[in-house]
Amino acid sequence: MRLNRSTDIGLRVLMLGAARDRLLTIDELADSLDVPRHHLAKVVQRLQHLDLLETVRGRSGGVRLAAAARSASVGRIVRDLEGETEVVDCDGCPLNSGCRLRRALRTAQEAFYVSLDPITVGDLTGPPTEQILLALGRA
């Protein structure tokens, strides 16, 4: 299974927010993660709607990890960011009505999510990852 780019960026934003534990600007996040600002802004908005990030408006504004985000399940976050997608697109397939492959792939996809359920955002940011995250974007 391959995560979409927005999910990947979202997880990295949460990890960086947990490691830096302060207000971060969109530009700072975009530079640190080497992603386009516009795309990052969309991901941040989605994370805010999921109550994982808090935003502060204004000249000295930015984003920071919401209080509950550090203990949020990575499995739940990935499910929320990926949506109701399936591993394969079976639309138009002549085998669709009696296909066992689709069911097997759904089971495998759920097993993937279940394996991520006990992992929290905080778990992802301990040493040595923490030092790498803190050094991102500093040159």
Secondary structure, 3 states (H helix, E strand, C coil): CCCCHHHHHHHHHHHHHHHHCCCECHHHHHHHHCCCHHHHHHHHHHHHHCCCEEEECCCCCEEEECCCHHHCEHHHHHHHHHCCCCCCCCCCCCCHHHCHHHHHHHHHHHHHHHHHCCCECHHHHCCCHHHHHHHCCCC
